[in-house]
Amino acid sequence: MKHELMIREPELYFDSIHNELNNLLRDTFLTHTMANPLNIKKVSTWRPAIEVTQSDKCYKVKVQLPGIKKDDIEVELDNDFLTLTAEMQEEKEEKNEDEKNLRYHTSEFRYGKYRRTISFDQPIQADEATAEYKNGLLTIKIPKREEKHAESKKLTIIEK
């Protein structure tokens, strides 16, 4: 009886499970859509991509918010937490009577309100934090604090 060595690559086995889990999570939390029986209205959630990095002196948070107006973004620092709120509103333009009864066949546009809170493992200096918005990318820089001290501050976003 001849035995052959079979090489198994675990990542190939887990790829399909990983893909199915990603699809389940995406469909459940990221692009969950509901339609009424007549398929007239569609509601979907919206979740921007975020990146948090840190150095010895500060935290840097980047958030992709393409198509969002600066005035629709709010950044608040409170007790070593950053809370980001943004809203993407659907723009409707009605030109004549025929277009008022518009029914969507497909729409991958996302609208809605987004709120995310991030906690930091080291105390922050809220009074020296800055927020900058350029080309759909919000960049927030938050210096770290040596001693533990609770602070609150609402940041003003500068558009460049």
ABEGO torsion letter per residue (X at the ends): XBBBBBBBBAAAAAAAAAAAAAAAAAAAAAABBBBBAAGABBBBBBBBBBBBBBBAABBBBBBBBBGBBAAABBBBBBGGBBBBBBBBBBBBBBABAAAAABBBABBABBBEBBBBBBBBABBBBAAABBBBBBGGBBBBBBBBBABBBBBBBBBBBBBX
